[in-house]
């Protein structure tokens, strides 16, 4: 577990220290692809099992109504 966190930390540090900009476009494209694929999977799941998401939304909104953000 520690080696994974060290690897992730070192990756982010190397990206932060790299001033060339070579890795930024690749990283942005990977993030964009993951977001698009994730949205498509959620859309398919929502069409296949709409009761699952409506129950989840009701539970989350029910928990959030009792939270006061500002005192």
Backbone as ProteinMPNN parsed JSONL, in Angstrom:
{"seq_chain_A": "XXXXXXXXXXXXXXXXXXXXXXXXXXXXXXXXXXXXXXXXXXXXXXXXXXXXXXXXXXXXXXXXXXXXXXX", "coords_chain_A": {"N_chain_A": [[0.821, -1.19, 0.0], [1.937, 1.221, 0.788], [3.876, 1.527, -1.133], [2.423, 2.006, -3.423], [1.233, 4.481, -2.877], [3.54, 5.997, -2.63], [4.508, 5.806, -5.233], [2.481, 7.118, -6.669], [2.653, 9.655, -5.514], [5.274, 10.356, -6.265], [4.919, 10.427, -9.029], [3.158, 12.605, -9.356], [4.793, 14.607, -8.313], [6.898, 14.59, -10.16], [5.506, 15.405, -12.421], [4.799, 17.958, -11.612], [7.269, 19.177, -11.39], [8.249, 19.051, -13.945], [8.8, 21.097, -16.585], [8.476, 21.143, -19.276], [6.08, 20.387, -20.508], [5.31, 18.19, -21.913], [4.041, 15.897, -20.859], [1.594, 16.815, -20.043], [-0.464, 17.092, -21.961], [-0.92, 14.437, -22.707], [-1.763, 13.415, -20.238], [-4.06, 14.942, -19.844], [-5.653, 14.038, -21.957], [-5.983, 11.349, -21.225], [-7.452, 11.647, -18.851], [-9.747, 12.873, -19.873], [-10.739, 10.829, -21.544], [-11.302, 8.845, -19.628], [-13.307, 10.145, -18.157], [-15.333, 10.43, -20.093], [-15.86, 7.732, -20.761], [-16.682, 6.825, -18.234], [-18.998, 8.389, -17.866], [-20.566, 7.349, -19.915], [-20.88, 4.707, -19.056], [-22.304, 5.136, -16.668], [-24.637, 6.23, -17.774], [-25.629, 4.034, -19.226], [-26.028, 2.226, -17.117], [-27.943, 3.643, -15.674], [-30.066, 3.599, -17.453], [-30.535, 0.864, -17.559], [-31.005, 0.076, -14.899], [-32.98, 1.916, -13.37], [-34.172, 2.201, -10.851], [-32.197, 1.74, -8.979], [-30.531, 4.024, -9.026], [-32.357, 6.055, -8.364], [-33.061, 5.376, -5.774], [-30.566, 5.661, -4.53], [-30.11, 8.423, -4.883], [-32.206, 9.482, -3.382], [-31.491, 8.597, -0.811], [-29.004, 9.905, -0.4], [-29.714, 12.62, -0.675], [-31.508, 12.77, 1.427], [-29.817, 12.47, 3.612], [-28.247, 14.739, 3.325], [-29.96, 16.855, 3.789], [-30.111, 17.364, 6.484], [-27.813, 18.65, 7.188], [-26.1, 21.483, 8.201], [-24.34, 23.924, 6.669], [-23.372, 26.53, 7.014], [-22.912, 28.28, 10.057]], "CA_chain_A": [[0.0, 0.0, 0.0], [2.809, 2.387, 0.856], [4.607, 1.687, -2.383], [1.508, 2.602, -4.397], [1.109, 5.904, -2.573], [4.818, 6.622, -2.975], [4.583, 5.888, -6.688], [1.569, 8.187, -7.098], [3.237, 10.922, -5.054], [6.427, 10.653, -7.114], [4.414, 10.786, -10.351], [2.668, 13.974, -9.301], [5.944, 15.506, -8.123], [7.638, 14.703, -11.414], [4.708, 16.242, -13.319], [4.858, 19.338, -11.138], [8.612, 19.706, -11.633], [8.525, 19.035, -15.381], [8.39, 22.379, -17.173], [8.414, 21.035, -20.728], [4.699, 20.329, -20.942], [5.074, 17.015, -22.75], [3.14, 14.954, -20.244], [0.312, 17.404, -19.689], [-1.463, 16.784, -22.982], [-1.233, 13.016, -22.565], [-2.532, 13.258, -19.012], [-5.381, 15.536, -20.064], [-6.405, 13.145, -22.831], [-6.358, 10.174, -20.44], [-8.525, 12.051, -17.947], [-10.937, 13.092, -20.692], [-11.241, 9.521, -21.971], [-11.882, 8.185, -18.458], [-14.558, 10.823, -17.821], [-16.33, 10.097, -21.113], [-16.24, 6.329, -20.596], [-17.441, 6.744, -16.991], [-20.332, 8.941, -18.103], [-21.305, 6.394, -20.739], [-21.246, 3.569, -18.204], [-23.385, 5.589, -15.79], [-25.841, 6.374, -18.59], [-26.119, 2.693, -19.509], [-26.548, 1.674, -15.87], [-29.164, 4.359, -15.323], [-31.119, 3.109, -18.338], [-30.804, -0.536, -17.253], [-31.526, -0.066, -13.534], [-33.297, 3.264, -12.882], [-34.531, 2.183, -9.432], [-30.975, 1.783, -8.19], [-30.057, 5.397, -8.896], [-33.339, 6.878, -7.671], [-32.906, 5.072, -4.35], [-29.321, 6.279, -4.076], [-30.281, 9.877, -4.836], [-33.074, 9.77, -2.248], [-30.727, 8.396, 0.422], [-27.991, 10.951, -0.265], [-30.377, 13.902, -0.422], [-32.066, 12.7, 2.768], [-28.737, 12.713, 4.569], [-27.717, 16.086, 3.175], [-30.904, 17.884, 4.231], [-29.916, 17.631, 7.902], [-26.489, 19.241, 7.396], [-26.01, 22.94, 8.11], [-22.985, 24.267, 6.27], [-23.036, 27.783, 7.674], [-23.473, 28.338, 11.426]], "C_chain_A": [[0.865, 1.254, 0.0], [3.55, 2.609, -0.456], [3.715, 2.313, -3.452], [1.375, 4.096, -4.142], [2.409, 6.642, -2.878], [4.948, 6.806, -4.472], [3.691, 7.011, -7.212], [2.132, 9.542, -6.719], [4.418, 11.313, -5.933], [5.997, 11.047, -8.525], [3.929, 12.215, -10.375], [3.797, 14.977, -9.101], [6.722, 15.683, -9.428], [6.854, 15.528, -12.426], [4.769, 17.707, -12.91], [6.214, 19.964, -11.435], [8.96, 19.776, -13.116], [7.964, 20.306, -16.015], [8.257, 22.309, -18.692], [6.989, 21.01, -21.241], [4.377, 19.124, -21.803], [4.006, 16.105, -22.156], [1.749, 15.499, -19.978], [-0.781, 17.073, -20.698], [-1.877, 15.319, -22.905], [-2.108, 12.773, -21.336], [-3.939, 13.815, -19.179], [-6.239, 14.643, -20.95], [-6.845, 11.888, -22.082], [-7.517, 10.501, -19.507], [-9.822, 12.254, -18.719], [-11.561, 11.764, -21.142], [-11.91, 8.799, -20.809], [-13.216, 8.822, -18.086], [-15.651, 10.461, -18.818], [-16.793, 8.651, -20.969], [-17.056, 6.152, -19.315], [-18.849, 7.277, -17.144], [-21.174, 7.992, -18.946], [-21.745, 5.181, -19.926], [-22.377, 3.953, -17.261], [-24.692, 5.745, -16.556], [-26.455, 5.012, -18.895], [-26.709, 2.059, -18.251], [-27.847, 2.342, -15.454], [-30.32, 3.908, -16.2], [-31.501, 1.674, -17.982], [-31.46, -0.708, -15.888], [-31.877, 1.311, -12.955], [-33.653, 3.295, -11.398], [-33.309, 2.27, -8.529], [-30.535, 3.218, -7.957], [-31.068, 6.284, -8.182], [-33.27, 6.623, -6.17], [-31.658, 5.696, -3.773], [-29.472, 7.789, -3.921], [-31.162, 10.26, -3.658], [-32.325, 9.621, -0.928], [-29.724, 9.523, 0.646], [-28.647, 12.293, 0.029], [-31.034, 13.92, 0.944], [-31.026, 12.946, 3.832], [-28.248, 14.144, 4.506], [-28.677, 17.159, 3.653], [-30.711, 18.248, 5.693], [-28.584, 18.309, 8.205], [-26.586, 20.746, 7.207], [-24.566, 23.305, 7.801], [-22.525, 25.54, 6.975], [-23.664, 27.835, 9.058], [-24.474, 29.463, 11.583]], "O_chain_A": [[0.57, 2.226, -0.696], [3.819, 3.747, -0.842], [4.197, 3.069, -4.295], [1.4, 4.891, -5.081], [2.382, 7.785, -3.334], [5.439, 7.835, -4.937], [4.094, 7.768, -8.095], [2.094, 10.477, -7.518], [4.551, 12.478, -6.308], [6.627, 11.898, -9.151], [4.242, 12.965, -11.299], [3.762, 16.074, -9.658], [7.15, 16.789, -9.76], [7.447, 16.272, -13.208], [4.789, 18.594, -13.763], [6.294, 21.163, -11.706], [9.883, 20.496, -13.497], [6.756, 20.539, -15.969], [7.955, 23.318, -19.329], [6.712, 21.557, -22.308], [3.286, 19.04, -22.366], [3.154, 15.596, -22.884], [0.823, 14.732, -19.715], [-1.917, 16.799, -20.308], [-3.06, 15.0, -23.024], [-3.077, 12.016, -21.394], [-4.905, 13.218, -18.704], [-7.439, 14.51, -20.71], [-7.962, 11.412, -22.282], [-8.459, 9.718, -19.386], [-10.886, 11.844, -18.256], [-12.782, 11.61, -21.115], [-12.973, 8.202, -20.982], [-14.16, 8.114, -17.734], [-16.788, 10.21, -18.418], [-17.99, 8.374, -21.047], [-18.029, 5.399, -19.313], [-19.796, 6.694, -16.617], [-22.374, 7.851, -18.708], [-22.86, 4.689, -20.095], [-23.313, 3.176, -17.073], [-25.754, 5.418, -16.026], [-27.674, 4.855, -18.829], [-27.765, 1.428, -18.308], [-28.75, 1.684, -14.938], [-31.455, 3.843, -15.728], [-32.67, 1.304, -18.091], [-32.36, -1.532, -15.726], [-31.13, 1.823, -12.122], [-33.455, 4.321, -10.746], [-33.386, 2.818, -7.43], [-30.204, 3.596, -6.834], [-30.666, 7.192, -7.454], [-33.405, 7.556, -5.378], [-31.677, 6.205, -2.653], [-29.009, 8.364, -2.936], [-30.896, 11.263, -2.996], [-32.505, 10.434, -0.02], [-29.606, 10.039, 1.757], [-28.18, 13.029, 0.898], [-31.116, 14.978, 1.569], [-31.318, 13.569, 4.853], [-27.869, 14.712, 5.53], [-28.246, 18.285, 3.905], [-31.108, 19.336, 6.109], [-28.259, 18.521, 9.373], [-27.086, 21.227, 6.19], [-23.669, 23.021, 8.594], [-21.402, 25.604, 7.475], [-24.829, 27.472, 9.22], [-25.032, 29.646, 12.665]]}, "name": "protein", "num_of_chains": 1, "seq": "XXXXXXXXXXXXXXXXXXXXXXXXXXXXXXXXXXXXXXXXXXXXXXXXXXXXXXXXXXXXXXXXXXXXXXX"}
